[in-house]
């Protein structure tokens, strides 16, 4: 009797989604706060647009650089810890084997059940180190392209998000009207962004949209108040 194949669907792009969330959330709030603060101080959409574009460019570069350095730091940390673990398994194999047994016991395996697994790992040095990295240190091997990908994703998301609240100032001549439209557009964008994020991460889309609008709106309001106070 034919059986329906068992298919497991797991979300595997959490790093990319995190980068998009970081870049997009900042891109939606920071340029909005700057544009809103300046609109009340200068009354000219032209100046707001120039300042906004400069901020988007600088913010995108800074955010992308931050993502690159963070990913490079993770990769370097992994390399250092792996080298240390490789040296320890070579210099103190008995102690490291005991650690493997302890880890397996934490999963409910008895000593006699753990013994063949420990013996098999000790005969495979690379697999042994991989096991220790994953289950002792909780570290996954980073993608070697992660740093550049993270930089481009965060920076690109920031720029894309930044143009949303700035677009009304580019299309309208009246700063007060542009501010009103920018607020509405930013709130809608936060909701759509939250819904999309929830859809891809498995969270209830409506709940994610509401949370994103609430948190992003509060952050944008706080940033706007600070910008308005400064200007």
Secondary structure, DSSP 8 states (H G I E B T S, - for coil): -------------HHHHHHHHHHHHHHHHHHHHHHHHHHHHH--HHHHHHHHHHHHHHHHHHHHHHHHHHHHHHHHHHHHHHHHHHHHHHH-HHHHHHHHHHHHHHTT--HHHHHHHHHHHHT-HHHHHHHHHHHTS------TTHHHHHHHHHHHHHHHHHHHHHHHHHH-S-HHHHHHHHHHHHHHHHHHHHHHHHHHHTS-HHHHHHHHHHHHHHHHHHHHHHHHHH-
